[in-house]
Amino acid sequence: MRRPLALAVLALALSACGTSVQRMDAGEVKDVSGRWNDTDSRLVAEEMIQDCLSRPWYANANKALGKNPTVIVGTVKNASLEHINVDTFVEDLQRSLINSGKVEFVASKGERGEVRDERLDQDTNASEDTRKAHGQEVGADYMLSGALNQIVDQEAGKAVVFYQTNLKLLDMKSHKIVWNGQKKLKKFVKRSKAGW
């Protein structure tokens, strides 16, 4: 009787130490560590693009060009103290710009290189009527670039983590900065002393 009971207790103890996984809705907000996360990325991108497209440069550009301006996202640097996947943030910026319906959008440098390689391949392998000619790309009128910054103030298992995202929109022809946006986030994080 004692042996089966001991085995049952041991099995219960081992199962309590196992990993547990729970599926979540991708839009659900869950801040576990206090670090920059997917929700921060999406919300900052949406708010900054909304601000960008509501400023005077947009109406001026639309009037001067006679059409929606064409935009490209350039380099966004991670100047924070933590590892942040900036590519995810850049994709959130691109999605917000494209889905606004207010700008045309051109592919990034890496994406253009892949398309150009495909056109070179088409020169040799595609039929004349389906081949895409070189020199037909649309140039960007404006480039969006910037940086993610962070300041951490911590002591005794408590921290205030401050993020500041700075973005600038540059006129590709004149190099003028036509929009300068900033978004700030601040998080108060409490954890055990061993966690820091």
C-alpha positions as CSV (number, residue, x, y, z in Angstrom):
1,M,0.0,0.0,0.0
2,R,2.9,2.4,0.8
3,R,4.7,1.8,-2.5
4,P,1.7,2.8,-4.8
5,L,1.0,5.8,-2.6
6,A,4.7,6.9,-2.8
7,L,4.7,6.5,-6.6
8,A,1.5,8.5,-6.9
9,V,3.0,11.3,-4.8
10,L,6.2,11.2,-6.8
11,A,4.3,11.4,-10.1
12,L,2.2,14.3,-8.8
13,A,5.4,16.1,-7.7
14,L,7.1,15.6,-11.1
15,S,4.0,16.8,-13.0
16,A,4.0,20.0,-10.9
17,C,7.5,20.8,-12.1
18,G,6.6,20.4,-15.8
19,T,6.1,23.1,-18.4
20,S,2.6,24.4,-18.9
21,V,1.6,26.1,-22.1
22,Q,-1.7,28.0,-22.7
23,R,-2.6,29.4,-26.1
24,M,-3.6,33.1,-26.2
25,D,-5.2,35.3,-28.7
26,A,-2.5,37.2,-30.6
27,G,-4.2,40.5,-29.7
28,E,-4.4,39.8,-26.0
29,V,-2.2,42.1,-23.8
30,K,0.0,40.2,-21.4
31,D,3.1,41.9,-20.0
32,V,5.2,39.4,-18.1
33,S,8.7,40.8,-17.9
34,G,8.2,44.5,-18.2
35,R,10.4,44.6,-21.3
36,W,9.4,45.9,-24.8
37,N,6.9,43.4,-26.3
38,D,4.6,42.8,-29.2
39,T,1.8,45.0,-27.8
40,D,4.3,47.9,-27.3
41,S,5.5,47.5,-30.9
42,R,2.0,47.5,-32.4
43,L,0.6,50.3,-30.4
44,V,3.6,52.6,-30.8
45,A,3.7,52.0,-34.6
46,E,-0.1,52.7,-34.9
47,E,0.0,55.8,-32.8
48,M,3.1,57.3,-34.5
49,I,1.8,56.6,-38.0
50,Q,-1.6,58.1,-37.2
51,D,0.2,61.2,-35.8
52,C,2.6,61.4,-38.8
53,L,-0.3,61.2,-41.4
54,S,-2.3,63.9,-39.6
55,R,0.4,66.6,-39.8
56,P,0.7,69.4,-42.3
57,W,3.5,67.7,-44.4
58,Y,0.9,65.2,-45.7
59,A,-1.5,67.7,-47.2
60,N,1.4,69.7,-48.6
61,A,2.9,66.7,-50.2
62,N,-0.4,65.5,-51.6
63,K,-1.0,68.9,-53.1
64,A,2.5,69.3,-54.5
65,L,2.7,65.7,-56.0
66,G,-0.9,65.6,-57.1
67,K,-1.1,62.1,-55.6
68,N,-0.5,60.2,-52.4
69,P,3.2,60.4,-51.4
70,T,5.3,57.3,-51.7
71,V,7.1,56.2,-48.5
72,I,9.8,53.7,-47.6
73,V,10.9,52.7,-44.1
74,G,14.6,53.0,-43.7
75,T,16.7,52.0,-40.7
76,V,15.2,51.9,-37.2
77,K,18.0,51.4,-34.6
78,N,17.7,49.6,-31.3
79,A,19.5,52.0,-29.0
80,S,18.0,50.4,-25.9
81,L,19.7,48.2,-23.2
82,E,17.7,45.1,-24.2
83,H,17.4,42.9,-27.2
84,I,14.5,44.2,-29.3
85,N,13.6,42.6,-32.6
86,V,13.4,45.9,-34.6
87,D,12.2,44.0,-37.7
88,T,8.9,43.3,-36.0
89,F,8.5,47.1,-35.2
90,V,9.4,48.0,-38.8
91,E,6.8,45.6,-40.1
92,D,4.2,47.2,-37.7
93,L,5.2,50.6,-39.1
94,Q,4.9,49.4,-42.7
95,R,1.5,47.7,-42.0
96,S,0.1,50.9,-40.4
97,L,1.3,53.0,-43.4
98,I,0.0,50.7,-46.0
99,N,-3.4,50.1,-44.3
100,S,-3.9,53.9,-43.8
101,G,-4.6,54.1,-47.6
102,K,-3.0,57.6,-47.5
103,V,0.4,56.7,-48.9
104,E,1.9,54.5,-51.6
105,F,4.6,52.2,-50.2
106,V,7.7,50.8,-51.8
107,A,9.7,47.7,-50.8
108,S,12.7,47.8,-48.5
109,K,16.3,47.6,-49.8
110,G,16.5,43.8,-49.1
111,E,13.1,43.1,-50.7
112,R,14.1,45.2,-53.8
113,G,17.3,43.2,-54.2
114,E,15.3,40.0,-54.3
115,V,12.9,41.4,-56.9
116,R,15.8,42.6,-59.0
117,D,17.3,39.1,-58.9
118,E,14.0,37.7,-60.0
119,R,13.8,40.1,-63.0
120,L,17.3,39.1,-64.0
121,D,16.2,35.5,-64.0
122,Q,13.1,36.4,-66.0
123,D,15.4,38.0,-68.7
124,T,16.7,34.5,-69.4
125,N,13.8,32.2,-68.5
126,A,10.5,34.0,-68.9
127,S,8.6,34.5,-72.1
128,E,8.7,37.9,-73.8
129,D,5.1,38.7,-73.0
130,T,5.4,37.9,-69.2
131,R,8.9,39.3,-68.6
132,K,9.1,42.4,-66.4
133,A,11.4,45.1,-67.7
134,H,14.1,46.8,-65.7
135,G,14.0,50.5,-64.8
136,Q,10.2,50.6,-64.0
137,E,10.4,50.9,-60.2
138,V,8.7,53.6,-58.3
139,G,11.0,55.8,-56.3
140,A,10.1,56.9,-52.7
141,D,9.3,60.5,-52.0
142,Y,9.9,60.1,-48.3
143,M,11.9,57.9,-45.9
144,L,10.9,57.1,-42.4
145,S,13.7,56.2,-40.0
146,G,14.5,56.5,-36.3
147,A,15.5,54.8,-33.0
148,L,14.2,53.0,-30.0
149,N,15.8,54.3,-26.7
150,Q,15.5,53.1,-23.2
151,I,16.3,54.3,-19.6
152,V,16.1,52.0,-16.7
153,D,16.0,53.2,-13.1
154,Q,16.1,50.3,-10.7
155,E,16.8,49.5,-7.1
156,A,15.8,46.7,-4.6
157,G,13.7,44.6,-7.0
158,K,11.8,47.6,-8.4
159,A,12.4,49.4,-11.7
160,V,11.0,52.1,-13.8
161,V,11.6,51.2,-17.5
162,F,11.3,54.2,-19.8
163,Y,11.1,53.7,-23.6
164,Q,11.3,56.6,-26.1
165,T,10.7,56.0,-29.8
166,N,11.9,58.7,-32.1
167,L,11.0,58.7,-35.8
168,K,11.7,61.2,-38.6
169,L,10.3,61.5,-42.1
170,L,12.8,62.8,-44.6
171,D,12.1,64.3,-48.0
172,M,14.2,62.2,-50.4
173,K,14.8,65.1,-52.7
174,S,15.7,67.9,-50.3
175,H,16.7,65.9,-47.2
176,K,14.4,68.1,-45.2
177,I,12.8,66.6,-42.1
178,V,9.1,67.1,-42.7
179,W,7.9,65.2,-39.6
180,N,9.5,64.4,-36.3
181,G,7.6,62.1,-34.0
182,Q,8.1,60.8,-30.5
183,K,6.3,58.2,-28.4
184,K,7.1,57.5,-24.8
185,L,6.2,54.5,-22.7
186,K,6.9,54.0,-19.0
187,K,6.6,50.7,-17.0
188,F,6.9,50.1,-13.3
189,V,8.2,46.6,-12.7
190,K,8.4,44.8,-9.3
191,R,10.2,41.5,-9.1
192,S,12.2,39.4,-6.6
193,K,15.7,40.6,-5.9
194,A,17.0,37.4,-7.6
195,G,15.2,38.5,-10.8
196,W,17.5,41.5,-11.4
